[in-house]
Amino acid sequence: MRYCFALDLKDNKKLIKQYEDYHKSVWPEILDSIKNSGIDNMEIYRVGNRLFMIIETNSKFSFDGKKQLDRSNNYVQKWEILMSKYQQHLPFSKPGEKWVLMKKIFSC
């Protein structure tokens, strides 16, 4: 399955550069947690301060399972706290929601 998400960064060139720098060398524990959750591929794209994330998952993946794994992983918790310095919620996101699942409207 493929899922797409959106999130905004704080509109600050210095913070955006720092965010991108962190993503040039993501902690190995974060990469392991991504793969262990059933995500086979993850890509993040940026335009302005808007991010788009695309994940491709296998049959092992579930959103609930990923949430549980993330809650029990200290590295993921530290990474999320660090990344929150750069991220801002979309105006229409639910309370506590960062990455918002996008609705597919076209395919060819």
PyMOL CGO cylinders between C-alpha atoms (Angstrom):
from pymol import cmd
from pymol.cgo import CYLINDER

trace = [
    CYLINDER, 0.00, 0.00, 0.00, 1.04, 3.58, -0.60, 0.3, 1, 1, 1, 1, 1, 1,
    CYLINDER, 1.04, 3.58, -0.60, 0.05, 6.44, 1.71, 0.3, 1, 1, 1, 1, 1, 1,
    CYLINDER, 0.05, 6.44, 1.71, 0.74, 10.16, 1.31, 0.3, 1, 1, 1, 1, 1, 1,
    CYLINDER, 0.74, 10.16, 1.31, 0.87, 12.73, 4.09, 0.3, 1, 1, 1, 1, 1, 1,
    CYLINDER, 0.87, 12.73, 4.09, 1.33, 16.50, 4.41, 0.3, 1, 1, 1, 1, 1, 1,
    CYLINDER, 1.33, 16.50, 4.41, 2.81, 18.67, 7.14, 0.3, 1, 1, 1, 1, 1, 1,
    CYLINDER, 2.81, 18.67, 7.14, 4.12, 22.23, 7.31, 0.3, 1, 1, 1, 1, 1, 1,
    CYLINDER, 4.12, 22.23, 7.31, 7.46, 23.42, 8.60, 0.3, 1, 1, 1, 1, 1, 1,
    CYLINDER, 7.46, 23.42, 8.60, 7.79, 26.70, 10.41, 0.3, 1, 1, 1, 1, 1, 1,
    CYLINDER, 7.79, 26.70, 10.41, 8.31, 29.29, 7.69, 0.3, 1, 1, 1, 1, 1, 1,
    CYLINDER, 8.31, 29.29, 7.69, 11.89, 30.15, 8.63, 0.3, 1, 1, 1, 1, 1, 1,
    CYLINDER, 11.89, 30.15, 8.63, 14.77, 29.54, 6.19, 0.3, 1, 1, 1, 1, 1, 1,
    CYLINDER, 14.77, 29.54, 6.19, 17.30, 28.75, 8.93, 0.3, 1, 1, 1, 1, 1, 1,
    CYLINDER, 17.30, 28.75, 8.93, 14.98, 26.21, 10.60, 0.3, 1, 1, 1, 1, 1, 1,
    CYLINDER, 14.98, 26.21, 10.60, 14.09, 24.63, 7.24, 0.3, 1, 1, 1, 1, 1, 1,
    CYLINDER, 14.09, 24.63, 7.24, 17.80, 24.17, 6.46, 0.3, 1, 1, 1, 1, 1, 1,
    CYLINDER, 17.80, 24.17, 6.46, 18.38, 22.58, 9.87, 0.3, 1, 1, 1, 1, 1, 1,
    CYLINDER, 18.38, 22.58, 9.87, 15.43, 20.24, 9.31, 0.3, 1, 1, 1, 1, 1, 1,
    CYLINDER, 15.43, 20.24, 9.31, 16.80, 19.17, 5.94, 0.3, 1, 1, 1, 1, 1, 1,
    CYLINDER, 16.80, 19.17, 5.94, 20.28, 18.70, 7.44, 0.3, 1, 1, 1, 1, 1, 1,
    CYLINDER, 20.28, 18.70, 7.44, 18.86, 16.32, 10.06, 0.3, 1, 1, 1, 1, 1, 1,
    CYLINDER, 18.86, 16.32, 10.06, 17.24, 14.32, 7.26, 0.3, 1, 1, 1, 1, 1, 1,
    CYLINDER, 17.24, 14.32, 7.26, 20.59, 13.90, 5.48, 0.3, 1, 1, 1, 1, 1, 1,
    CYLINDER, 20.59, 13.90, 5.48, 21.73, 11.71, 8.38, 0.3, 1, 1, 1, 1, 1, 1,
    CYLINDER, 21.73, 11.71, 8.38, 18.67, 10.29, 10.13, 0.3, 1, 1, 1, 1, 1, 1,
    CYLINDER, 18.67, 10.29, 10.13, 19.58, 8.34, 13.25, 0.3, 1, 1, 1, 1, 1, 1,
    CYLINDER, 19.58, 8.34, 13.25, 20.01, 4.61, 12.51, 0.3, 1, 1, 1, 1, 1, 1,
    CYLINDER, 20.01, 4.61, 12.51, 17.52, 3.76, 15.27, 0.3, 1, 1, 1, 1, 1, 1,
    CYLINDER, 17.52, 3.76, 15.27, 14.87, 5.82, 13.47, 0.3, 1, 1, 1, 1, 1, 1,
    CYLINDER, 14.87, 5.82, 13.47, 15.58, 4.07, 10.18, 0.3, 1, 1, 1, 1, 1, 1,
    CYLINDER, 15.58, 4.07, 10.18, 15.32, 0.71, 11.97, 0.3, 1, 1, 1, 1, 1, 1,
    CYLINDER, 15.32, 0.71, 11.97, 11.99, 1.68, 13.53, 0.3, 1, 1, 1, 1, 1, 1,
    CYLINDER, 11.99, 1.68, 13.53, 10.62, 2.65, 10.12, 0.3, 1, 1, 1, 1, 1, 1,
    CYLINDER, 10.62, 2.65, 10.12, 11.60, -0.67, 8.55, 0.3, 1, 1, 1, 1, 1, 1,
    CYLINDER, 11.60, -0.67, 8.55, 10.48, -2.71, 11.58, 0.3, 1, 1, 1, 1, 1, 1,
    CYLINDER, 10.48, -2.71, 11.58, 6.99, -1.19, 11.39, 0.3, 1, 1, 1, 1, 1, 1,
    CYLINDER, 6.99, -1.19, 11.39, 6.38, -2.58, 7.90, 0.3, 1, 1, 1, 1, 1, 1,
    CYLINDER, 6.38, -2.58, 7.90, 7.33, 0.50, 5.90, 0.3, 1, 1, 1, 1, 1, 1,
    CYLINDER, 7.33, 0.50, 5.90, 9.41, -0.58, 2.91, 0.3, 1, 1, 1, 1, 1, 1,
    CYLINDER, 9.41, -0.58, 2.91, 10.05, 2.87, 1.49, 0.3, 1, 1, 1, 1, 1, 1,
    CYLINDER, 10.05, 2.87, 1.49, 9.63, 6.43, 2.77, 0.3, 1, 1, 1, 1, 1, 1,
    CYLINDER, 9.63, 6.43, 2.77, 10.24, 9.65, 0.89, 0.3, 1, 1, 1, 1, 1, 1,
    CYLINDER, 10.24, 9.65, 0.89, 9.76, 13.25, 2.01, 0.3, 1, 1, 1, 1, 1, 1,
    CYLINDER, 9.76, 13.25, 2.01, 9.49, 16.15, -0.44, 0.3, 1, 1, 1, 1, 1, 1,
    CYLINDER, 9.49, 16.15, -0.44, 9.39, 19.89, 0.27, 0.3, 1, 1, 1, 1, 1, 1,
    CYLINDER, 9.39, 19.89, 0.27, 7.95, 22.89, -1.53, 0.3, 1, 1, 1, 1, 1, 1,
    CYLINDER, 7.95, 22.89, -1.53, 8.24, 26.16, 0.36, 0.3, 1, 1, 1, 1, 1, 1,
    CYLINDER, 8.24, 26.16, 0.36, 7.53, 25.15, 3.93, 0.3, 1, 1, 1, 1, 1, 1,
    CYLINDER, 7.53, 25.15, 3.93, 5.11, 22.33, 3.01, 0.3, 1, 1, 1, 1, 1, 1,
    CYLINDER, 5.11, 22.33, 3.01, 6.25, 18.71, 3.30, 0.3, 1, 1, 1, 1, 1, 1,
    CYLINDER, 6.25, 18.71, 3.30, 4.84, 15.69, 1.52, 0.3, 1, 1, 1, 1, 1, 1,
    CYLINDER, 4.84, 15.69, 1.52, 5.68, 12.22, 2.76, 0.3, 1, 1, 1, 1, 1, 1,
    CYLINDER, 5.68, 12.22, 2.76, 5.04, 9.07, 0.74, 0.3, 1, 1, 1, 1, 1, 1,
    CYLINDER, 5.04, 9.07, 0.74, 5.31, 5.67, 2.39, 0.3, 1, 1, 1, 1, 1, 1,
    CYLINDER, 5.31, 5.67, 2.39, 5.04, 2.25, 0.79, 0.3, 1, 1, 1, 1, 1, 1,
    CYLINDER, 5.04, 2.25, 0.79, 4.13, -0.50, 3.22, 0.3, 1, 1, 1, 1, 1, 1,
    CYLINDER, 4.13, -0.50, 3.22, 3.96, -4.28, 3.35, 0.3, 1, 1, 1, 1, 1, 1,
    CYLINDER, 3.96, -4.28, 3.35, 1.39, -6.57, 4.98, 0.3, 1, 1, 1, 1, 1, 1,
    CYLINDER, 1.39, -6.57, 4.98, 3.08, -6.15, 8.39, 0.3, 1, 1, 1, 1, 1, 1,
    CYLINDER, 3.08, -6.15, 8.39, 2.17, -2.44, 8.54, 0.3, 1, 1, 1, 1, 1, 1,
    CYLINDER, 2.17, -2.44, 8.54, -0.77, -0.93, 10.42, 0.3, 1, 1, 1, 1, 1, 1,
    CYLINDER, -0.77, -0.93, 10.42, -1.25, 2.61, 11.71, 0.3, 1, 1, 1, 1, 1, 1,
    CYLINDER, -1.25, 2.61, 11.71, -2.10, 1.32, 15.20, 0.3, 1, 1, 1, 1, 1, 1,
    CYLINDER, -2.10, 1.32, 15.20, 0.93, -0.96, 15.23, 0.3, 1, 1, 1, 1, 1, 1,
    CYLINDER, 0.93, -0.96, 15.23, 3.20, 1.90, 14.17, 0.3, 1, 1, 1, 1, 1, 1,
    CYLINDER, 3.20, 1.90, 14.17, 1.80, 4.14, 16.92, 0.3, 1, 1, 1, 1, 1, 1,
    CYLINDER, 1.80, 4.14, 16.92, 2.42, 1.44, 19.54, 0.3, 1, 1, 1, 1, 1, 1,
    CYLINDER, 2.42, 1.44, 19.54, 5.98, 0.81, 18.34, 0.3, 1, 1, 1, 1, 1, 1,
    CYLINDER, 5.98, 0.81, 18.34, 6.72, 4.56, 18.31, 0.3, 1, 1, 1, 1, 1, 1,
    CYLINDER, 6.72, 4.56, 18.31, 5.36, 5.07, 21.84, 0.3, 1, 1, 1, 1, 1, 1,
    CYLINDER, 5.36, 5.07, 21.84, 7.64, 2.35, 23.20, 0.3, 1, 1, 1, 1, 1, 1,
    CYLINDER, 7.64, 2.35, 23.20, 10.79, 3.51, 21.39, 0.3, 1, 1, 1, 1, 1, 1,
    CYLINDER, 10.79, 3.51, 21.39, 12.83, 6.13, 23.27, 0.3, 1, 1, 1, 1, 1, 1,
    CYLINDER, 12.83, 6.13, 23.27, 14.77, 7.09, 20.13, 0.3, 1, 1, 1, 1, 1, 1,
    CYLINDER, 14.77, 7.09, 20.13, 11.56, 7.77, 18.22, 0.3, 1, 1, 1, 1, 1, 1,
    CYLINDER, 11.56, 7.77, 18.22, 10.25, 9.85, 21.12, 0.3, 1, 1, 1, 1, 1, 1,
    CYLINDER, 10.25, 9.85, 21.12, 13.47, 11.92, 21.22, 0.3, 1, 1, 1, 1, 1, 1,
    CYLINDER, 13.47, 11.92, 21.22, 13.42, 12.33, 17.42, 0.3, 1, 1, 1, 1, 1, 1,
    CYLINDER, 13.42, 12.33, 17.42, 9.79, 13.50, 17.47, 0.3, 1, 1, 1, 1, 1, 1,
    CYLINDER, 9.79, 13.50, 17.47, 10.53, 16.05, 20.18, 0.3, 1, 1, 1, 1, 1, 1,
    CYLINDER, 10.53, 16.05, 20.18, 13.52, 17.31, 18.20, 0.3, 1, 1, 1, 1, 1, 1,
    CYLINDER, 13.52, 17.31, 18.20, 11.56, 17.53, 14.93, 0.3, 1, 1, 1, 1, 1, 1,
    CYLINDER, 11.56, 17.53, 14.93, 8.68, 19.38, 16.60, 0.3, 1, 1, 1, 1, 1, 1,
    CYLINDER, 8.68, 19.38, 16.60, 11.02, 22.39, 16.87, 0.3, 1, 1, 1, 1, 1, 1,
    CYLINDER, 11.02, 22.39, 16.87, 10.74, 22.69, 13.07, 0.3, 1, 1, 1, 1, 1, 1,
    CYLINDER, 10.74, 22.69, 13.07, 7.23, 21.45, 12.34, 0.3, 1, 1, 1, 1, 1, 1,
    CYLINDER, 7.23, 21.45, 12.34, 3.85, 23.14, 12.62, 0.3, 1, 1, 1, 1, 1, 1,
    CYLINDER, 3.85, 23.14, 12.62, 0.43, 21.61, 12.38, 0.3, 1, 1, 1, 1, 1, 1,
    CYLINDER, 0.43, 21.61, 12.38, -1.69, 22.13, 9.30, 0.3, 1, 1, 1, 1, 1, 1,
    CYLINDER, -1.69, 22.13, 9.30, -4.59, 24.49, 10.06, 0.3, 1, 1, 1, 1, 1, 1,
    CYLINDER, -4.59, 24.49, 10.06, -7.14, 21.69, 9.57, 0.3, 1, 1, 1, 1, 1, 1,
    CYLINDER, -7.14, 21.69, 9.57, -5.27, 18.93, 11.43, 0.3, 1, 1, 1, 1, 1, 1,
    CYLINDER, -5.27, 18.93, 11.43, -6.84, 17.22, 14.44, 0.3, 1, 1, 1, 1, 1, 1,
    CYLINDER, -6.84, 17.22, 14.44, -5.48, 17.97, 17.92, 0.3, 1, 1, 1, 1, 1, 1,
    CYLINDER, -5.48, 17.97, 17.92, -2.16, 16.16, 18.37, 0.3, 1, 1, 1, 1, 1, 1,
    CYLINDER, -2.16, 16.16, 18.37, -1.95, 15.25, 14.67, 0.3, 1, 1, 1, 1, 1, 1,
    CYLINDER, -1.95, 15.25, 14.67, 1.21, 16.26, 12.82, 0.3, 1, 1, 1, 1, 1, 1,
    CYLINDER, 1.21, 16.26, 12.82, 1.36, 14.41, 9.52, 0.3, 1, 1, 1, 1, 1, 1,
    CYLINDER, 1.36, 14.41, 9.52, -2.09, 14.48, 7.88, 0.3, 1, 1, 1, 1, 1, 1,
    CYLINDER, -2.09, 14.48, 7.88, -3.09, 11.58, 5.65, 0.3, 1, 1, 1, 1, 1, 1,
    CYLINDER, -3.09, 11.58, 5.65, -3.92, 12.84, 2.17, 0.3, 1, 1, 1, 1, 1, 1,
    CYLINDER, -3.92, 12.84, 2.17, -6.86, 11.69, 0.07, 0.3, 1, 1, 1, 1, 1, 1,
    CYLINDER, -6.86, 11.69, 0.07, -6.00, 10.25, -3.33, 0.3, 1, 1, 1, 1, 1, 1,
    CYLINDER, -6.00, 10.25, -3.33, -8.09, 12.04, -5.97, 0.3, 1, 1, 1, 1, 1, 1,
    CYLINDER, -8.09, 12.04, -5.97, -6.46, 10.96, -9.24, 0.3, 1, 1, 1, 1, 1, 1,
    CYLINDER, -6.46, 10.96, -9.24, -4.44, 8.15, -10.74, 0.3, 1, 1, 1, 1, 1, 1,
    CYLINDER, -4.44, 8.15, -10.74, -3.49, 7.40, -14.35, 0.3, 1, 1, 1, 1, 1, 1,
]
cmd.load_cgo(trace, "trace")
